[in-house]
Amino acid sequence: MAGNMKMLRQLQEMQEKMARIQEDLGNREVEGTSGGGVVKVRVNGHQKVLAIEISPDAVDPTDVELLQDTILAAVNEALDRSRELAASELGQLTAGMGLPPGLI
Protein backbone atom coordinates (compact mmCIF):
# COMPACT_ATOMS: atom_id res chain seq x y z
CA MET A 1 0.00 0.00 0.00
CA ALA A 2 2.81 2.39 0.86
CA GLY A 3 4.43 1.65 -2.48
CA ASN A 4 1.24 2.57 -4.31
CA MET A 5 0.95 5.85 -2.41
CA LYS A 6 4.54 6.69 -3.24
CA MET A 7 3.93 5.98 -6.92
CA LEU A 8 0.78 8.11 -6.94
CA ARG A 9 2.68 10.96 -5.29
CA GLN A 10 5.43 10.69 -7.90
CA LEU A 11 2.88 10.73 -10.72
CA GLN A 12 1.20 13.79 -9.23
CA GLU A 13 4.58 15.56 -8.96
CA MET A 14 5.35 14.65 -12.56
CA GLN A 15 1.98 16.06 -13.71
CA GLU A 16 2.66 19.30 -11.85
CA LYS A 17 6.12 19.58 -13.41
CA MET A 18 4.69 18.85 -16.84
CA ALA A 19 2.09 21.60 -16.40
CA ARG A 20 4.85 24.06 -15.42
CA ILE A 21 6.94 23.03 -18.44
CA GLN A 22 3.95 23.42 -20.77
CA GLU A 23 3.27 26.90 -19.38
CA ASP A 24 6.95 27.82 -19.75
CA LEU A 25 6.99 26.59 -23.37
CA GLY A 26 4.22 29.06 -24.16
CA ASN A 27 6.51 31.86 -23.02
CA ARG A 28 9.62 30.67 -24.89
CA GLU A 29 10.33 31.68 -28.47
CA VAL A 30 12.46 30.32 -31.28
CA GLU A 31 13.18 31.77 -34.70
CA GLY A 32 13.45 30.31 -38.15
CA THR A 33 15.00 32.14 -41.07
CA SER A 34 15.43 31.56 -44.77
CA GLY A 35 16.70 33.33 -47.83
CA GLY A 36 19.81 34.44 -46.00
CA GLY A 37 17.71 36.05 -43.29
CA VAL A 38 15.31 38.01 -45.51
CA VAL A 39 12.41 36.11 -43.93
CA LYS A 40 12.24 35.52 -40.17
CA VAL A 41 9.52 33.68 -38.30
CA ARG A 42 9.11 33.61 -34.51
CA VAL A 43 7.23 30.69 -32.93
CA ASN A 44 6.57 29.85 -29.29
CA GLY A 45 6.98 26.48 -27.61
CA HIS A 46 3.35 25.65 -28.35
CA GLN A 47 4.07 25.84 -32.11
CA LYS A 48 2.09 29.08 -32.49
CA VAL A 49 3.45 31.51 -35.08
CA LEU A 50 3.96 34.83 -33.29
CA ALA A 51 5.47 36.97 -36.03
CA ILE A 52 6.66 36.94 -39.61
CA GLU A 53 9.20 39.54 -40.69
CA ILE A 54 9.89 40.02 -44.40
CA SER A 55 12.69 42.25 -45.60
CA PRO A 56 11.79 44.52 -48.50
CA ASP A 57 14.68 42.86 -50.35
CA ALA A 58 12.64 39.64 -50.45
CA VAL A 59 9.74 41.23 -52.30
CA ASP A 60 9.96 40.83 -56.07
CA PRO A 61 6.53 41.27 -57.67
CA THR A 62 7.67 39.26 -60.66
CA ASP A 63 8.59 36.24 -58.52
CA VAL A 64 5.93 35.79 -55.86
CA GLU A 65 6.53 32.03 -55.85
CA LEU A 66 10.07 32.54 -54.54
CA LEU A 67 8.76 34.66 -51.66
CA GLN A 68 6.13 32.02 -50.85
CA ASP A 69 8.78 29.29 -50.79
CA THR A 70 11.05 31.42 -48.62
CA ILE A 71 8.26 32.07 -46.10
CA LEU A 72 7.33 28.39 -46.05
CA ALA A 73 10.94 27.38 -45.38
CA ALA A 74 11.26 29.86 -42.50
CA VAL A 75 7.97 28.74 -40.94
CA ASN A 76 8.96 25.08 -41.14
CA GLU A 77 12.38 25.79 -39.61
CA ALA A 78 10.80 27.73 -36.74
CA LEU A 79 8.26 24.97 -36.09
CA ASP A 80 11.01 22.33 -36.14
CA ARG A 81 12.98 24.34 -33.57
CA SER A 82 9.88 24.74 -31.44
CA ARG A 83 9.24 20.98 -31.47
CA GLU A 84 12.90 20.35 -30.59
CA LEU A 85 12.60 22.78 -27.67
CA ALA A 86 9.46 21.06 -26.39
CA ALA A 87 11.01 17.60 -26.76
CA SER A 88 14.12 18.72 -24.91
CA GLU A 89 12.17 20.25 -22.03
CA LEU A 90 9.79 17.32 -21.67
CA GLY A 91 12.68 14.86 -22.08
CA GLN A 92 14.31 16.33 -18.99
CA LEU A 93 11.14 15.55 -17.05
CA THR A 94 11.15 11.88 -17.99
CA ALA A 95 14.94 11.37 -17.85
CA GLY A 96 15.91 8.51 -15.62
CA MET A 97 12.38 7.11 -15.41
CA GLY A 98 13.03 4.34 -17.90
CA LEU A 99 10.17 5.39 -20.15
CA PRO A 100 10.50 4.83 -23.88
CA PRO A 101 11.05 7.98 -25.98
CA GLY A 102 7.87 9.66 -27.23
CA LEU A 103 5.65 8.18 -24.53
CA ILE A 104 4.92 11.59 -23.02
N, CA, C and O atoms as a Tinker XYZ file with bonds, in Angstrom:
   416  protein
     1  N      0.825000   -1.193000    0.000000    73     2
     2  CA     0.000000    0.000000    0.000000    64     1     3
     3  C      0.869000    1.257000    0.000000    63     2     4     5
     4  O      0.580000    2.222000   -0.707000    81     3
     5  N      1.930000    1.234000    0.795000    73     3     6
     6  CA     2.812000    2.393000    0.861000    64     5     7
     7  C      3.491000    2.624000   -0.478000    63     6     8     9
     8  O      3.725000    3.765000   -0.875000    81     7
     9  N      3.806000    1.543000   -1.169000    73     7    10
    10  CA     4.431000    1.654000   -2.485000    64     9    11
    11  C      3.498000    2.313000   -3.492000    63    10    12    13
    12  O      3.928000    3.120000   -4.317000    81    11
    13  N      2.222000    1.963000   -3.418000    73    11    14
    14  CA     1.240000    2.573000   -4.314000    64    13    15
    15  C      1.078000    4.062000   -4.036000    63    14    16    17
    16  O      0.958000    4.858000   -4.967000    81    15
    17  N      1.074000    4.437000   -2.786000    73    15    18
    18  CA     0.947000    5.850000   -2.414000    64    17    19
    19  C      2.158000    6.635000   -2.912000    63    18    20    21
    20  O      2.029000    7.756000   -3.404000    81    19
    21  N      3.327000    6.029000   -2.777000    73    19    22
    22  CA     4.545000    6.695000   -3.240000    64    21    23
    23  C      4.482000    6.900000   -4.753000    63    22    24    25
    24  O      4.843000    7.965000   -5.255000    81    23
    25  N      4.022000    5.878000   -5.475000    73    23    26
    26  CA     3.928000    5.975000   -6.923000    64    25    27
    27  C      2.911000    7.047000   -7.318000    63    26    28    29
    28  O      3.162000    7.820000   -8.243000    81    27
    29  N      1.788000    7.101000   -6.642000    73    27    30
    30  CA     0.780000    8.113000   -6.940000    64    29    31
    31  C      1.320000    9.522000   -6.678000    63    30    32    33
    32  O      1.045000   10.450000   -7.439000    81    31
    33  N      2.076000    9.671000   -5.616000    73    31    34
    34  CA     2.678000   10.964000   -5.288000    64    33    35
    35  C      3.669000   11.378000   -6.381000    63    34    36    37
    36  O      3.709000   12.537000   -6.793000    81    35
    37  N      4.470000   10.407000   -6.842000    73    35    38
    38  CA     5.434000   10.689000   -7.901000    64    37    39
    39  C      4.727000   11.087000   -9.199000    63    38    40    41
    40  O      5.163000   12.004000   -9.896000    81    39
    41  N      3.645000   10.399000   -9.514000    73    39    42
    42  CA     2.882000   10.731000  -10.718000    64    41    43
    43  C      2.276000   12.130000  -10.620000    63    42    44    45
    44  O      2.264000   12.883000  -11.594000    81    43
    45  N      1.776000   12.466000   -9.433000    73    43    46
    46  CA     1.205000   13.791000   -9.233000    64    45    47
    47  C      2.289000   14.865000   -9.382000    63    46    48    49
    48  O      2.051000   15.906000   -9.994000    81    47
    49  N      3.470000   14.613000   -8.826000    73    47    50
    50  CA     4.576000   15.563000   -8.961000    64    49    51
    51  C      4.969000   15.717000  -10.425000    63    50    52    53
    52  O      5.242000   16.826000  -10.884000    81    51
    53  N      4.997000   14.610000  -11.155000    73    51    54
    54  CA     5.349000   14.655000  -12.560000    64    53    55
    55  C      4.308000   15.461000  -13.344000    63    54    56    57
    56  O      4.672000   16.232000  -14.232000    81    55
    57  N      3.031000   15.296000  -13.032000    73    55    58
    58  CA     1.984000   16.060000  -13.708000    64    57    59
    59  C      2.139000   17.556000  -13.428000    63    58    60    61
    60  O      1.953000   18.379000  -14.325000    81    59
    61  N      2.472000   17.899000  -12.208000    73    59    62
    62  CA     2.662000   19.296000  -11.852000    64    61    63
    63  C      3.862000   19.887000  -12.601000    63    62    64    65
    64  O      3.803000   21.012000  -13.099000    81    63
    65  N      4.947000   19.113000  -12.671000    73    63    66
    66  CA     6.122000   19.577000  -13.409000    64    65    67
    67  C      5.801000   19.731000  -14.887000    63    66    68    69
    68  O      6.228000   20.695000  -15.521000    81    67
    69  N      5.052000   18.786000  -15.436000    73    67    70
    70  CA     4.692000   18.846000  -16.841000    64    69    71
    71  C      3.839000   20.091000  -17.111000    63    70    72    73
    72  O      4.025000   20.754000  -18.131000    81    71
    73  N      2.920000   20.408000  -16.221000    73    71    74
    74  CA     2.087000   21.601000  -16.396000    64    73    75
    75  C      2.952000   22.862000  -16.377000    63    74    76    77
    76  O      2.722000   23.785000  -17.157000    81    75
    77  N      3.951000   22.901000  -15.482000    73    75    78
    78  CA     4.854000   24.059000  -15.425000    64    77    79
    79  C      5.671000   24.168000  -16.709000    63    78    80    81
    80  O      5.861000   25.263000  -17.239000    81    79
    81  N      6.152000   23.031000  -17.206000    73    79    82
    82  CA     6.936000   23.030000  -18.443000    64    81    83
    83  C      6.072000   23.506000  -19.609000    63    82    84    85
    84  O      6.524000   24.313000  -20.422000    81    83
    85  N      4.844000   23.018000  -19.699000    73    83    86
    86  CA     3.947000   23.425000  -20.770000    64    85    87
    87  C      3.693000   24.934000  -20.724000    63    86    88    89
    88  O      3.688000   25.600000  -21.759000    81    87
    89  N      3.485000   25.459000  -19.529000    73    87    90
    90  CA     3.274000   26.897000  -19.384000    64    89    91
    91  C      4.521000   27.661000  -19.818000    63    90    92    93
    92  O      4.428000   28.667000  -20.521000    81    91
    93  N      5.690000   27.176000  -19.393000    73    91    94
    94  CA     6.952000   27.818000  -19.750000    64    93    95
    95  C      7.172000   27.792000  -21.266000    63    94    96    97
    96  O      7.668000   28.763000  -21.836000    81    95
    97  N      6.809000   26.694000  -21.913000    73    95    98
    98  CA     6.987000   26.590000  -23.365000    64    97    99
    99  C      6.178000   27.656000  -24.096000    63    98   100   101
   100  O      6.596000   28.144000  -25.145000    81    99
   101  N      5.032000   28.014000  -23.548000    73    99   102
   102  CA     4.217000   29.057000  -24.165000    64   101   103
   103  C      4.884000   30.419000  -24.114000    63   102   104   105
   104  O      4.567000   31.303000  -24.909000    81   103
   105  N      5.809000   30.587000  -23.176000    73   103   106
   106  CA     6.513000   31.859000  -23.021000    64   105   107
   107  C      7.866000   31.882000  -23.713000    63   106   108   109
   108  O      8.506000   32.931000  -23.774000    81   107
   109  N      8.311000   30.757000  -24.231000    73   107   110
   110  CA     9.618000   30.672000  -24.892000    64   109   111
   111  C      9.432000   30.815000  -26.391000    63   110   112   113
   112  O      8.433000   30.362000  -26.951000    81   111
   113  N     10.402000   31.448000  -27.034000    73   111   114
   114  CA    10.329000   31.683000  -28.472000    64   113   115
   115  C     11.573000   31.167000  -29.179000    63   114   116   117
   116  O     12.678000   31.187000  -28.636000    81   115
   117  N     11.363000   30.708000  -30.397000    73   115   118
   118  CA    12.461000   30.320000  -31.279000    64   117   119
   119  C     12.223000   31.018000  -32.611000    63   118   120   121
   120  O     11.124000   31.494000  -32.898000    81   119
   121  N     13.288000   31.067000  -33.422000    73   119   122
   122  CA    13.181000   31.765000  -34.701000    64   121   123
   123  C     13.679000   30.876000  -35.825000    63   122   124   125
   124  O     14.651000   30.136000  -35.673000    81   123
   125  N     13.008000   30.961000  -36.934000    73   123   126
   126  CA    13.453000   30.305000  -38.152000    64   125   127
   127  C     13.682000   31.371000  -39.206000    63   126   128   129
   128  O     12.939000   32.350000  -39.286000    81   127
   129  N     14.706000   31.178000  -40.009000    73   127   130
   130  CA    14.999000   32.137000  -41.068000    64   129   131
   131  C     15.222000   31.398000  -42.375000    63   130   132   133
   132  O     15.509000   30.201000  -42.389000    81   131
   133  N     15.086000   32.123000  -43.461000    73   131   134
   134  CA    15.427000   31.565000  -44.770000    64   133   135
   135  C     15.776000   32.709000  -45.709000    63   134   136   137
   136  O     15.572000   33.882000  -45.397000    81   135
   137  N     16.303000   32.336000  -46.856000    73   135   138
   138  CA    16.697000   33.334000  -47.832000    64   137   139
   139  C     17.822000   34.227000  -47.332000    63   138   140   141
   140  O     17.881000   35.412000  -47.660000    81   139
   141  N     18.711000   33.650000  -46.537000    73   139   142
   142  CA    19.811000   34.444000  -45.997000    64   141   143
   143  C     19.353000   35.448000  -44.954000    63   142   144   145
   144  O     20.026000   36.449000  -44.710000    81   143
   145  N     18.210000   35.180000  -44.341000    73   143   146
   146  CA    17.707000   36.053000  -43.288000    64   145   147
   147  C     16.690000   37.084000  -43.758000    63   146   148   149
   148  O     16.265000   37.928000  -42.969000    81   147
   149  N     16.289000   37.035000  -45.033000    73   147   150
   150  CA    15.308000   38.014000  -45.508000    64   149   151
   151  C     13.904000   37.709000  -44.998000    63   150   152   153
   152  O     13.039000   38.585000  -44.997000    81   151
   153  N     13.675000   36.470000  -44.564000    73   151   154
   154  CA    12.411000   36.107000  -43.929000    64   153   155
   155  C     12.722000   35.493000  -42.582000    63   154   156   157
   156  O     13.525000   34.566000  -42.476000    81   155
   157  N     12.068000   36.028000  -41.534000    73   155   158
   158  CA    12.238000   35.524000  -40.173000    64   157   159
   159  C     10.865000   35.222000  -39.596000    63   158   160   161
   160  O      9.918000   35.990000  -39.762000    81   159
   161  N     10.778000   34.092000  -38.918000    73   159   162
   162  CA     9.523000   33.680000  -38.303000    64   161   163
   163  C      9.795000   33.339000  -36.846000    63   162   164   165
   164  O     10.700000   32.561000  -36.542000    81   163
   165  N      9.001000   33.931000  -35.938000    73   163   166
   166  CA     9.105000   33.609000  -34.512000    64   165   167
   167  C      7.916000   32.732000  -34.113000    63   166   168   169
   168  O      6.770000   33.008000  -34.468000    81   167
   169  N      8.223000   31.671000  -33.367000    73   167   170
   170  CA     7.232000   30.692000  -32.932000    64   169   171
   171  C      7.464000   30.431000  -31.448000    63   170   172   173
   172  O      8.605000   30.436000  -30.985000    81   171
   173  N      6.378000   30.202000  -30.698000    73   171   174
   174  CA     6.573000   29.849000  -29.293000    64   173   175
   175  C      6.640000   28.334000  -29.124000    63   174   176   177
   176  O      6.513000   27.585000  -30.093000    81   175
   177  N      6.839000   27.897000  -27.901000    73   175   178
   178  CA     6.981000   26.480000  -27.609000    64   177   179
   179  C      5.709000   25.673000  -27.785000    63   178   180   181
   180  O      5.732000   24.448000  -27.666000    81   179
   181  N      4.603000   26.341000  -28.067000    73   179   182
   182  CA     3.348000   25.648000  -28.350000    64   181   183
   183  C      3.094000   25.568000  -29.854000    63   182   184   185
   184  O      1.988000   25.244000  -30.285000    81   183
   185  N      4.129000   25.866000  -30.654000    73   183   186
   186  CA     4.071000   25.843000  -32.114000    64   185   187
   187  C      3.065000   26.855000  -32.675000    63   186   188   189
   188  O      2.429000   26.604000  -33.698000    81   187
   189  N      2.930000   27.984000  -32.005000    73   187   190
   190  CA     2.091000   29.084000  -32.491000    64   189   191
   191  C      2.993000   30.118000  -33.149000    63   190   192   193
   192  O      3.961000   30.574000  -32.540000    81   191
   193  N      2.684000   30.489000  -34.380000    73   191   194
   194  CA     3.451000   31.509000  -35.080000    64   193   195
   195  C      3.114000   32.855000  -34.446000    63   194   196   197
   196  O      1.949000   33.250000  -34.388000    81   195
   197  N      4.148000   33.556000  -33.969000    73   195   198
   198  CA     3.963000   34.833000  -33.294000    64   197   199
   199  C      4.197000   36.013000  -34.227000    63   198   200   201
   200  O      3.524000   37.039000  -34.122000    81   199
   201  N      5.148000   35.868000  -35.135000    73   199   202
   202  CA     5.470000   36.974000  -36.029000    64   201   203
   203  C      6.178000   36.473000  -37.272000    63   202   204   205
   204  O      6.909000   35.483000  -37.241000    81   203
   205  N      5.946000   37.174000  -38.357000    73   203   206
   206  CA     6.663000   36.935000  -39.608000    64   205   207
   207  C      7.227000   38.279000  -40.051000    63   206   208   209
   208  O      6.493000   39.256000  -40.206000    81   207
   209  N      8.533000   38.313000  -40.250000    73   207   210
   210  CA     9.199000   39.540000  -40.694000    64   209   211
   211  C      9.782000   39.291000  -42.081000    63   210   212   213
   212  O     10.537000   38.342000  -42.292000    81   211
   213  N      9.417000   40.159000  -43.020000    73   211   214
   214  CA     9.888000   40.022000  -44.396000    64   213   215
   215  C     10.641000   41.290000  -44.778000    63   214   216   217
   216  O     10.094000   42.392000  -44.727000    81   215
   217  N     11.876000   41.124000  -45.152000    73   215   218
   218  CA    12.689000   42.247000  -45.604000    64   217   219
   219  C     12.184000   42.723000  -46.958000    63   218   220   221
   220  O     11.791000   41.909000  -47.794000    81   219
   221  N     12.191000   44.021000  -47.180000    73   219   222
   222  CA    11.792000   44.519000  -48.503000    64   221   223
   223  C     12.616000   43.910000  -49.636000    63   222   224   225
   224  O     12.146000   43.826000  -50.771000    81   223
   225  N     13.842000   43.486000  -49.333000    73   223   226
   226  CA    14.684000   42.856000  -50.351000    64   225   227
   227  C     14.096000   41.541000  -50.858000    63   226   228   229
   228  O     14.440000   41.087000  -51.950000    81   227
   229  N     13.215000   40.931000  -50.073000    73   227   230
   230  CA    12.635000   39.642000  -50.449000    64   229   231
   231  C     11.444000   39.787000  -51.385000    63   230   232   233
   232  O     10.974000   38.807000  -51.964000    81   231
   233  N     10.961000   41.013000  -51.530000    73   231   234
   234  CA     9.738000   41.228000  -52.305000    64   233   235
   235  C     10.082000   41.578000  -53.758000    63   234   236   237
   236  O     10.592000   42.656000  -54.062000    81   235
   237  N      9.786000   40.637000  -54.623000    73   235   238
   238  CA     9.957000   40.832000  -56.068000    64   237   239
   239  C      8.612000   40.506000  -56.705000    63   238   240   241
   240  O      8.248000   39.335000  -56.810000    81   239
   241  N      7.868000   41.525000  -57.130000    73   239   242
   242  CA     6.528000   41.274000  -57.670000    64   241   243
   243  C      6.508000   40.334000  -58.871000    63   242   244   245
   244  O      5.465000   39.772000  -59.204000    81   243
   245  N      7.643000   40.165000  -59.513000    73   243   246
   246  CA     7.674000   39.259000  -60.664000    64   245   247
   247  C      7.962000   37.822000  -60.265000    63   246   248   249
   248  O      7.907000   36.922000  -61.102000    81   247
   249  N      8.271000   37.597000  -58.975000    73   247   250
   250  CA     8.595000   36.240000  -58.520000    64   249   251
   251  C      7.973000   35.974000  -57.147000    63   250   252   253
   252  O      8.676000   35.733000  -56.166000    81   251
   253  N      6.660000   36.025000  -57.103000    73   251   254
   254  CA     5.925000   35.790000  -55.859000    64   253   255
   255  C      6.162000   34.374000  -55.354000    63   254   256   257
   256  O      6.191000   34.151000  -54.144000    81   255
   257  N      6.327000   33.431000  -56.242000    73   255   258
   258  CA     6.533000   32.033000  -55.851000    64   257   259
   259  C      7.797000   31.877000  -54.995000    63   258   260   261
   260  O      7.802000   31.105000  -54.036000    81   259
   261  N      8.852000   32.597000  -55.334000    73   259   262
   262  CA    10.070000   32.536000  -54.537000    64   261   263
   263  C      9.819000   33.037000  -53.121000    63   262   264   265
   264  O     10.289000   32.432000  -52.158000    81   263
   265  N      9.089000   34.129000  -52.986000    73   263   266
   266  CA     8.763000   34.659000  -51.655000    64   265   267
   267  C      7.932000   33.647000  -50.869000    63   266   268   269
   268  O      8.180000   33.433000  -49.682000    81   267
   269  N      6.962000   33.032000  -51.510000    73   267   270
   270  CA     6.134000   32.022000  -50.848000    64   269   271
   271  C      6.986000   30.859000  -50.346000    63   270   272   273
   272  O      6.816000   30.399000  -49.217000    81   271
   273  N      7.895000   30.392000  -51.181000    73   271   274
   274  CA     8.778000   29.289000  -50.794000    64   273   275
   275  C      9.691000   29.694000  -49.636000    63   274   276   277
   276  O      9.956000   28.899000  -48.734000    81   275
   277  N     10.164000   30.934000  -49.674000    73   275   278
   278  CA    11.053000   31.420000  -48.616000    64   277   279
   279  C     10.312000   31.506000  -47.292000    63   278   280   281
   280  O     10.854000   31.131000  -46.252000    81   279
   281  N      9.081000   31.996000  -47.320000    73   279   282
   282  CA     8.264000   32.072000  -46.098000    64   281   283
   283  C      7.991000   30.671000  -45.575000    63   282   284   285
   284  O      8.121000   30.419000  -44.377000    81   283
   285  N      7.617000   29.768000  -46.454000    73   283   286
   286  CA     7.331000   28.390000  -46.051000    64   285   287
   287  C      8.548000   27.748000  -45.386000    63   286   288   289
   288  O      8.415000   27.071000  -44.366000    81   287
   289  N      9.719000   27.958000  -45.954000    73   287   290
   290  CA    10.941000   27.382000  -45.382000    64   289   291
   291  C     11.217000   27.942000  -43.990000    63   290   292   293
   292  O     11.601000   27.197000  -43.088000    81   291
   293  N     11.025000   29.243000  -43.807000    73   291   294
   294  CA    11.262000   29.861000  -42.496000    64   293   295
   295  C     10.255000   29.369000  -41.459000    63   294   296   297
   296  O     10.621000   29.111000  -40.312000    81   295
   297  N      8.997000   29.238000  -41.855000    73   295   298
   298  CA     7.967000   28.738000  -40.937000    64   297   299
   299  C      8.290000   27.308000  -40.514000    63   298   300   301
   300  O      8.216000   26.976000  -39.331000    81   299
   301  N      8.644000   26.473000  -41.468000    73   299   302
   302  CA     8.963000   25.080000  -41.137000    64   301   303
   303  C     10.186000   24.978000  -40.237000    63   302   304   305
   304  O     10.213000   24.152000  -39.324000    81   303
   305  N     11.197000   25.803000  -40.480000    73   303   306
   306  CA    12.377000   25.787000  -39.614000    64   305   307
   307  C     12.013000   26.210000  -38.192000    63   306   308   309
   308  O     12.460000   25.593000  -37.225000    81   307
   309  N     11.208000   27.256000  -38.066000    73   307   310
   310  CA    10.804000   27.727000  -36.741000    64   309   311
   311  C      9.979000   26.666000  -36.012000    63   310   312   313
   312  O     10.173000   26.440000  -34.818000    81   311
   313  N      9.070000   26.023000  -36.720000    73   311   314
   314  CA     8.259000   24.967000  -36.094000    64   313   315
   315  C      9.119000   23.780000  -35.677000    63   314   316   317
   316  O      8.903000   23.203000  -34.612000    81   315
   317  N     10.094000   23.412000  -36.510000    73   315   318
   318  CA    11.010000   22.331000  -36.141000    64   317   319
   319  C     11.763000   22.684000  -34.858000    63   318   320   321
   320  O     11.902000   21.848000  -33.965000    81   319
   321  N     12.246000   23.917000  -34.771000    73   319   322
   322  CA    12.975000   24.340000  -33.574000    64   321   323
   323  C     12.070000   24.351000  -32.350000    63   322   324   325
   324  O     12.503000   24.019000  -31.246000    81   323
   325  N     10.830000   24.729000  -32.546000    73   323   326
   326  CA     9.877000   24.739000  -31.442000    64   325   327
   327  C      9.612000   23.317000  -30.942000    63   326   328   329
   328  O      9.553000   23.079000  -29.735000    81   327
   329  N      9.456000   22.386000  -31.864000    73   327   330
   330  CA     9.241000   20.979000  -31.465000    64   329   331
   331  C     10.476000   20.423000  -30.756000    63   330   332   333
   332  O     10.355000   19.670000  -29.790000    81   331
   333  N     11.667000   20.798000  -31.239000    73   331   334
   334  CA    12.900000   20.351000  -30.587000    64   333   335
   335  C     12.989000   20.912000  -29.170000    63   334   336   337
   336  O     13.399000   20.208000  -28.247000    81   335
   337  N     12.609000   22.166000  -28.999000    73   335   338
   338  CA    12.604000   22.784000  -27.672000    64   337   339
   339  C     11.662000   22.039000  -26.731000    63   338   340   341
   340  O     12.026000   21.717000  -25.600000    81   339
   341  N     10.450000   21.771000  -27.210000    73   339   342
   342  CA     9.464000   21.062000  -26.390000    64   341   343
   343  C      9.953000   19.658000  -26.038000    63   342   344   345
   344  O      9.823000   19.221000  -24.895000    81   343
   345  N     10.511000   18.956000  -27.013000    73   343   346
   346  CA    11.007000   17.601000  -26.760000    64   345   347
   347  C     12.141000   17.614000  -25.752000    63   346   348   349
   348  O     12.231000   16.728000  -24.902000    81   347
   349  N     13.000000   18.605000  -25.841000    73   347   350
   350  CA    14.121000   18.717000  -24.912000    64   349   351
   351  C     13.630000   18.975000  -23.488000    63   350   352   353
   352  O     14.085000   18.337000  -22.539000    81   351
   353  N     12.700000   19.912000  -23.352000    73   351   354
   354  CA    12.175000   20.254000  -22.028000    64   353   355
   355  C     11.408000   19.084000  -21.416000    63   354   356   357
   356  O     11.595000   18.769000  -20.241000    81   355
   357  N     10.558000   18.447000  -22.193000    73   355   358
   358  CA     9.785000   17.319000  -21.671000    64   357   359
   359  C     10.674000   16.106000  -21.455000    63   358   360   361
   360  O     10.410000   15.298000  -20.565000    81   359
   361  N     11.733000   15.967000  -22.265000    73   359   362
   362  CA    12.682000   14.864000  -22.084000    64   361   363
   363  C     13.398000   14.944000  -20.758000    63   362   364   365
   364  O     13.703000   13.917000  -20.152000    81   363
   365  N     13.673000   16.166000  -20.295000    73   363   366
   366  CA    14.313000   16.330000  -18.992000    64   365   367
   367  C     13.410000   15.829000  -17.870000    63   366   368   369
   368  O     13.888000   15.307000  -16.863000    81   367
   369  N     12.103000   15.992000  -18.055000    73   367   370
   370  CA    11.144000   15.549000  -17.048000    64   369   371
   371  C     11.154000   14.030000  -16.908000    63   370   372   373
   372  O     11.074000   13.505000  -15.798000    81   371
   373  N     11.250000   13.331000  -18.029000    73   371   374
   374  CA    11.154000   11.875000  -17.993000    64   373   375
   375  C     12.513000   11.179000  -17.906000    63   374   376   377
   376  O     12.584000    9.952000  -17.831000    81   375
   377  N     13.593000   11.969000  -17.917000    73   375   378
   378  CA    14.941000   11.373000  -17.849000    64   377   379
   379  C     15.082000   10.530000  -16.592000    63   378   380   381
   380  O     14.682000   10.936000  -15.501000    81   379
   381  N     15.644000    9.378000  -16.764000    73   379   382
   382  CA    15.911000    8.505000  -15.622000    64   381   383
   383  C     14.700000    7.702000  -15.162000    63   382   384   385
   384  O     14.799000    6.944000  -14.198000    81   383
   385  N     13.569000    7.852000  -15.825000    73   383   386
   386  CA    12.378000    7.115000  -15.415000    64   385   387
   387  C     12.254000    5.786000  -16.145000    63   386   388   389
   388  O     11.422000    4.951000  -15.791000    81   387
   389  N     13.082000    5.594000  -17.163000    73   387   390
   390  CA    13.027000    4.335000  -17.901000    64   389   391
   391  C     11.869000    4.249000  -18.858000    63   390   392   393
   392  O     11.502000    3.155000  -19.289000    81   391
   393  N     11.277000    5.392000  -19.204000    73   391   394
   394  CA    10.169000    5.389000  -20.146000    64   393   395
   395  C     10.713000    5.440000  -21.562000    63   394   396   397
   396  O     11.738000    6.075000  -21.807000    81   395
   397  N     10.042000    4.783000  -22.495000    73   395   398
   398  CA    10.497000    4.831000  -23.877000    64   397   399
   399  C     10.302000    6.232000  -24.451000    63   398   400   401
   400  O      9.370000    6.933000  -24.058000    81   399
   401  N     11.173000    6.652000  -25.380000    73   399   402
   402  CA    11.047000    7.979000  -25.980000    64   401   403
   403  C      9.691000    8.151000  -26.663000    63   402   404   405
   404  O      9.161000    7.210000  -27.252000    81   403
   405  N      9.139000    9.352000  -26.579000    73   403   406
   406  CA     7.869000    9.660000  -27.229000    64   405   407
   407  C      6.647000    9.232000  -26.458000    63   406   408   409
   408  O      5.530000    9.454000  -26.927000    81   407
   409  N      6.802000    8.636000  -25.307000    73   407   410
   410  CA     5.645000    8.184000  -24.533000    64   409   411
   411  C      4.873000    9.363000  -23.975000    63   410   412   413
   412  O      3.645000    9.333000  -23.900000    81   411
   413  N      5.600000   10.406000  -23.581000    73   411   414
   414  CA     4.924000   11.588000  -23.015000    64   413   415
   415  C      5.067000   12.726000  -23.992000    63   414   416
   416  O      4.579000   13.826000  -23.734000    81   415
